[in-house]
Amino acid sequence: MKSKKILARLLVVLVFLTLNGQLSAQNRISSPYSRFGIGDLLTNTGVYNMAMGGISYGVYSPYFVNTANPASYAAFDSLSFIFDVSAHSKQSNLITTNLSQSANYTSLGNLLFGFPVNGWWKSSFGLLPYSMVGYNMIDSRVDENVGRVDFLYQGNGGINKAYIGNSFSLTKNLSLGFNLSYLFGTISKSSADEFPDSAFKINYKILNTAQVHDVNMDYGLFYHKQLKNGLQYNAGLVFSNSANISTTEKRLGYLYFKSSTGVDITRDTIVNQDAVKGNIKLPTNLGFGFSLGKTDKWLAGADVQWQQWEKYSYFGINDSLKNLMRISLGGSYTPSFSTVSGYWQRITYRGGLRYTNSYLELRGERINEFGISIGIGLPLPRTRSTINLAAEFGTRGTTNNNLIKDNFVKFTLGLSIFERWFIVRKYD
């Protein structure tokens, strides 16, 4: 009874944080590099995977929902129901060659459900973020004719993903799966030229607000082999084709003066277009992962991901993005999985690292990212449910050529509930 009360209280707290983050995080993120493309890309993995450097394509567990490879849903027990919820918080220190600034935000991690349909068909559905945008920057320069010129850039919003996925066991060891996702959200971006030293130049601003609304598909293949002495080998492959995502954009451009209180006073409207139809072309995605472990004891694995962002376009306009490559390594260790063992023996310890060659190249510098992660899984009494904690320490970007370096720490709190819901009781 006590453990169920703990579960209920944690569930209420995490769902509140998740939904609150989903509604408000679009204005809290502070990332200058989210100005490009569709913003900062977010991993579609749970706390379990995040703590191991993000490895997921070749990870197979009956106690967690792994959306990165939909074929992995085949691991669900035929009599179980799984619920994963998480929220994360990120603290950043943004630095240049002569300035530094701190930023932080809290956001949705995921809200995931997994369950069996029958012995060979398992399913999942849920909600998680896909990308986030949030920046507010000023680039000041001096022109010999007009004096100081301020170039202002602002953006906020993001894309979310609601999905339903299915996995089908083709043989004892091989499964095939897919996620049908609905991408939705709003991204607002503005740029302005201001001339504070000139009485003759009029400020100009343009605002673009894009609403994303379309479906997308991704596919997975998973091979699971149980070896002798409890050892198991897993390998997974994921793929999603390039997709044109329907988008509606509102465009507004105007000339303006600044009031003494900083409010824009419009003089002339130059552009005013509502409901402009177009597409965002998302890239082809390919990933492979494998893991080796001993059932309920230890696990070690690796992932490789590639995305063809060179083909990305926005309303038919190509951007100068590069192809993305990510490599992840990680693992976990549990001293004893038995419920009769001492509590400290049942704690799971996780760790990993990742390196991402991102899709951004600015001023001749590739904006790469490196992170080291650690985490633990705290079992709740008399249940397979766990409280999962993860922390990632990383760095992104560089200060070369007046760029910005982001040194960050990301904390994630999650709750994974594993319940047997489909048992027919012999006695009431």
C-alpha positions in Angstrom: 0.0 0.0 0.0 2.8 2.4 0.9 4.6 1.8 -2.5 1.3 2.5 -4.4 0.9 5.8 -2.5 4.5 6.8 -3.4 3.7 5.9 -7.1 0.6 7.9 -7.1 2.3 11.0 -5.7 5.2 10.8 -8.0 2.9 10.3 -10.9 0.9 13.4 -10.1 4.1 15.5 -9.7 5.7 14.3 -13.0 2.5 14.6 -15.1 2.2 18.2 -13.8 5.8 18.9 -14.7 5.4 17.3 -18.1 2.2 19.1 -19.1 3.4 22.4 -17.6 6.7 22.0 -19.5 4.8 21.2 -22.7 2.7 24.4 -22.4 5.4 26.8 -21.3 8.8 25.5 -22.3 8.6 27.0 -25.8 9.3 30.4 -24.2 11.9 29.2 -21.7 14.6 27.6 -23.8 17.7 29.8 -24.4 19.8 28.5 -27.2 21.3 30.8 -29.9 21.8 27.8 -32.2 18.1 27.0 -32.2 17.8 29.9 -34.7 18.7 27.6 -37.6 16.7 24.8 -39.2 13.7 23.7 -37.0 15.6 24.5 -33.8 17.4 22.3 -31.3 16.6 18.6 -32.0 15.5 16.6 -29.0 16.1 12.9 -28.5 13.1 10.6 -28.5 14.4 8.4 -25.7 13.5 7.9 -22.1 15.5 8.4 -18.9 16.7 4.8 -19.1 18.4 5.5 -22.5 19.5 9.1 -21.7 21.6 7.9 -18.7 23.5 5.5 -21.0 24.6 8.1 -23.5 21.4 7.8 -25.5 21.9 4.2 -26.8 18.5 2.9 -27.9 18.4 1.3 -31.3 19.7 -2.0 -30.0 18.2 -1.9 -26.5 15.5 -4.4 -25.5 13.7 -4.2 -22.2 10.2 -5.3 -20.9 10.2 -2.6 -18.3 10.6 0.6 -20.4 9.2 2.1 -23.6 11.9 2.6 -26.2 10.3 4.8 -28.9 13.6 5.2 -30.8 13.1 1.7 -32.3 9.5 0.8 -32.5 10.4 -2.9 -33.1 11.6 -3.0 -29.5 8.0 -3.0 -28.3 8.2 -6.8 -28.9 10.0 -7.0 -25.5 6.8 -6.1 -23.6 5.5 -8.9 -21.4 2.2 -10.3 -22.6 0.5 -9.6 -19.2 2.0 -6.2 -18.5 1.2 -2.5 -18.9 4.0 0.1 -18.9 3.8 3.8 -18.3 6.8 6.2 -18.6 6.7 9.9 -17.7 9.7 12.3 -17.3 10.7 15.9 -17.2 14.1 17.5 -17.6 15.9 20.7 -16.6 18.9 22.2 -18.4 21.3 24.8 -17.1 23.6 26.4 -19.6 26.6 28.8 -19.5 26.8 30.6 -22.8 30.2 32.1 -23.4 32.0 34.0 -26.1 35.6 35.3 -26.2 34.6 38.2 -23.8 31.1 37.6 -22.5 29.2 34.9 -20.6 25.5 34.4 -19.7 23.6 31.8 -17.8 20.3 30.3 -18.9 18.0 27.5 -17.7 14.7 25.9 -18.5 12.4 23.0 -17.6 10.6 21.0 -20.2 8.7 17.9 -21.2 10.7 14.7 -21.3 8.1 12.2 -22.4 4.6 10.7 -21.7 4.6 7.1 -23.0 2.4 4.0 -22.7 3.2 0.4 -23.7 1.0 -2.7 -23.7 0.5 -6.0 -25.4 -2.3 -6.6 -27.9 -1.6 -10.4 -28.1 1.4 -12.6 -28.0 2.9 -11.4 -31.3 1.6 -7.9 -31.4 2.7 -5.2 -29.0 1.7 -1.5 -29.1 2.6 1.9 -27.7 1.4 5.5 -27.8 2.5 8.8 -26.3 3.6 12.4 -26.5 7.1 13.8 -26.6 9.0 16.9 -28.0 10.6 16.9 -31.4 12.4 20.3 -31.5 12.6 23.5 -29.5 13.3 27.1 -30.5 14.2 29.9 -28.1 16.7 32.8 -28.6 17.0 36.6 -28.2 20.2 38.0 -29.8 21.6 41.5 -30.8 24.4 42.0 -33.2 25.6 45.6 -33.1 27.8 47.1 -35.8 29.0 50.6 -36.7 28.4 52.0 -40.2 30.4 55.1 -41.2 27.3 56.7 -42.8 24.5 55.9 -40.3 26.4 55.1 -37.1 25.4 52.1 -34.9 23.2 49.5 -36.5 21.5 46.8 -34.4 20.4 43.5 -35.9 17.9 41.8 -33.6 16.9 38.2 -33.8 14.2 36.5 -31.7 12.5 33.1 -31.8 10.4 30.8 -29.7 8.2 27.7 -30.1 8.9 24.2 -31.2 7.5 21.0 -32.7 5.9 18.2 -30.7 5.2 14.6 -31.6 2.2 12.5 -30.7 2.6 8.9 -31.9 1.1 5.4 -31.9 3.4 2.5 -32.6 3.2 -1.2 -33.2 5.6 -4.1 -33.2 5.1 -7.5 -34.8 7.1 -10.6 -33.9 8.0 -12.2 -37.3 10.0 -15.1 -35.7 11.1 -16.0 -32.1 14.1 -13.6 -32.5 13.1 -11.0 -35.1 10.5 -8.2 -34.9 9.4 -5.4 -37.1 7.7 -2.2 -36.0 6.6 1.3 -37.0 5.6 4.6 -35.4 2.9 6.7 -37.0 3.5 10.2 -35.7 1.6 13.5 -35.8 3.9 16.5 -35.8 2.4 19.7 -34.6 3.5 23.0 -33.1 4.3 26.7 -33.7 7.6 28.3 -34.4 7.8 32.1 -34.4 10.9 34.0 -35.7 11.6 37.7 -36.1 14.5 39.8 -37.4 14.8 43.5 -37.2 17.3 46.3 -38.3 17.4 49.3 -36.0 19.3 52.5 -36.4 19.6 54.2 -33.0 22.1 56.9 -34.2 20.3 58.0 -37.3 17.3 60.4 -37.6 16.8 59.5 -41.3 16.8 55.7 -41.3 13.6 53.9 -40.3 13.7 50.6 -38.5 12.4 47.5 -40.3 11.1 44.2 -38.8 9.8 41.0 -40.3 8.0 38.3 -38.4 7.3 34.7 -39.5 5.0 32.4 -37.6 4.9 28.8 -38.9 2.3 26.2 -37.8 3.4 22.6 -38.4 0.7 20.0 -38.8 1.3 16.7 -40.6 1.9 12.9 -40.1 5.2 11.1 -40.4 6.4 7.5 -40.3 9.4 5.7 -39.0 10.3 2.1 -39.1 12.4 -0.4 -37.0 13.8 -3.9 -37.2 15.0 -5.7 -34.1 16.9 -9.0 -33.5 17.0 -10.5 -30.0 19.0 -13.6 -29.3 19.1 -15.3 -25.9 22.4 -17.0 -25.4 23.7 -19.4 -22.8 24.2 -18.5 -19.1 21.7 -15.7 -19.3 23.6 -13.8 -22.0 21.7 -11.9 -24.7 22.6 -10.2 -27.9 20.5 -7.4 -29.4 20.8 -5.5 -32.7 18.4 -2.9 -34.1 18.0 -0.9 -37.3 15.8 2.2 -37.7 14.8 4.2 -40.8 12.6 7.1 -41.8 12.4 8.5 -45.3 12.6 12.2 -46.2 9.2 13.8 -45.6 7.5 17.0 -46.6 5.6 18.2 -43.6 2.7 20.6 -44.2 3.2 24.0 -42.7 1.1 27.2 -42.7 3.0 30.5 -42.3 1.9 34.0 -41.4 4.2 36.8 -42.6 4.3 40.4 -41.4 6.9 43.0 -42.3 6.7 46.7 -41.3 8.6 50.0 -40.9 8.5 51.4 -37.4 9.9 53.9 -34.9 10.8 53.1 -31.3 8.9 54.9 -28.5 10.6 56.0 -25.3 9.3 52.9 -23.6 10.7 50.6 -26.3 7.4 49.8 -28.0 7.2 49.6 -31.8 5.2 52.4 -33.4 4.3 51.2 -36.9 4.6 53.6 -39.8 4.0 51.4 -42.8 3.1 47.8 -43.3 5.3 46.3 -46.1 4.2 42.6 -46.0 1.0 41.1 -44.5 0.2 37.6 -45.6 -2.0 35.1 -43.7 -2.1 31.3 -44.2 0.7 30.9 -46.7 0.8 27.1 -47.5 4.1 25.3 -47.8 6.3 22.4 -46.6 9.2 21.8 -44.3 11.3 19.0 -45.8 12.7 16.8 -43.0 15.7 14.6 -43.7 16.2 10.9 -44.2 17.2 9.2 -40.9 19.1 6.0 -40.5 20.4 4.4 -37.3 21.9 1.2 -36.1 22.7 -0.1 -32.6 23.6 -3.3 -30.8 24.0 -4.4 -27.2 25.3 -7.4 -25.3 24.3 -8.2 -21.8 23.3 -10.6 -19.1 19.5 -10.6 -18.4 18.6 -8.3 -15.5 22.3 -7.9 -14.6 24.4 -5.8 -17.0 24.3 -4.3 -20.5 26.8 -2.6 -22.8 26.0 -1.2 -26.2 26.6 1.4 -29.0 24.5 3.4 -31.5 25.3 5.2 -34.7 22.8 7.7 -36.3 23.0 9.6 -39.6 20.5 12.3 -40.9 20.6 13.9 -44.3 20.1 17.5 -43.4 21.7 18.7 -46.6 18.4 18.1 -48.3 16.4 20.1 -45.7 14.3 22.9 -47.1 11.8 25.5 -45.8 9.0 26.5 -48.2 11.2 25.3 -51.1 14.3 27.2 -49.9 17.4 25.2 -49.1 19.4 26.0 -46.1 23.2 25.6 -45.7 22.8 22.7 -43.3 25.2 19.7 -43.1 24.5 16.0 -42.6 24.3 14.9 -38.9 26.2 12.1 -37.4 25.8 10.8 -33.8 27.8 8.1 -32.0 26.7 6.9 -28.5 28.3 4.4 -26.1 26.8 3.2 -22.8 25.8 0.5 -20.4 24.2 -0.4 -17.1 24.8 -2.7 -14.1 22.4 -4.1 -11.4 24.0 -6.0 -8.5 20.8 -8.1 -8.0 17.4 -7.9 -9.7 15.7 -10.2 -7.2 12.9 -8.6 -5.1 14.1 -10.5 -2.0 17.6 -8.9 -2.2 18.6 -5.9 -0.1 17.4 -2.6 -1.5 20.9 -1.2 -2.3 21.6 -4.4 -4.3 18.6 -3.7 -6.6 19.7 -0.2 -7.6 20.7 0.0 -11.3 23.8 2.2 -12.2 24.0 3.6 -15.7 26.6 5.6 -17.7 27.6 6.6 -21.2 28.8 9.2 -23.6 27.9 10.6 -26.9 29.4 12.7 -29.7 27.3 14.6 -32.3 28.6 16.1 -35.5 25.6 18.5 -35.8 23.9 19.9 -38.9 25.3 23.4 -38.3 28.4 24.9 -39.8 28.9 28.6 -39.1 31.8 30.9 -40.1 33.7 27.8 -41.2 33.3 26.1 -37.8 31.3 22.9 -37.3 29.0 23.2 -34.2 29.7 19.8 -32.5 28.4 18.5 -29.2 29.8 16.1 -26.6 28.2 14.8 -23.5 28.9 12.4 -20.6 25.9 10.9 -18.8 25.4 9.1 -15.5 22.2 7.8 -13.9 20.5 5.4 -11.5 17.3 3.5 -11.3 15.7 3.3 -7.9 13.3 0.4 -7.5 10.1 0.9 -5.6 9.3 -1.8 -2.9 7.6 -5.0 -4.0 7.3 -3.9 -7.6 9.2 -3.7 -10.9 8.5 0.1 -11.1 11.4 2.4 -10.8 12.3 6.1 -10.2 15.0 7.0 -12.8 17.5 9.8 -12.5 20.0 11.0 -15.1 22.5 13.8 -15.5 24.4 14.8 -18.6 27.4 17.1 -18.6 28.3 18.5 -22.0 29.5 21.2 -24.3 28.3 22.5 -27.6 29.9 24.8 -30.1 33.1 26.9 -29.9 34.2 30.4 -29.2 36.3 30.5 -32.4 35.4 33.2 -34.9 33.2 35.0 -32.4 30.8 32.1 -32.0 29.1 30.9 -28.8 30.0 27.9 -26.7 27.3 26.3 -24.5 28.6 24.4 -21.5 25.5 22.7 -20.0 24.2 20.3 -17.4 20.9 18.5 -18.0 19.0 16.7 -15.3 16.2 14.3 -16.0 13.7 12.8 -13.6 11.4 9.9 -14.7 9.0 7.4 -13.4 8.5 4.0 -15.1 5.5 2.1 -13.9 5.4 -1.6 -14.6 2.1 -3.3 -13.7 0.5 -6.7 -14.5 -3.0 -5.7 -15.8 -4.1 -8.7 -17.8 -4.0 -11.5 -15.2 -7.3 -13.3 -14.7 -7.6 -13.8 -11.0 -8.8 -17.2 -9.7 -10.0 -15.7 -6.4 -11.5 -12.3 -5.4 
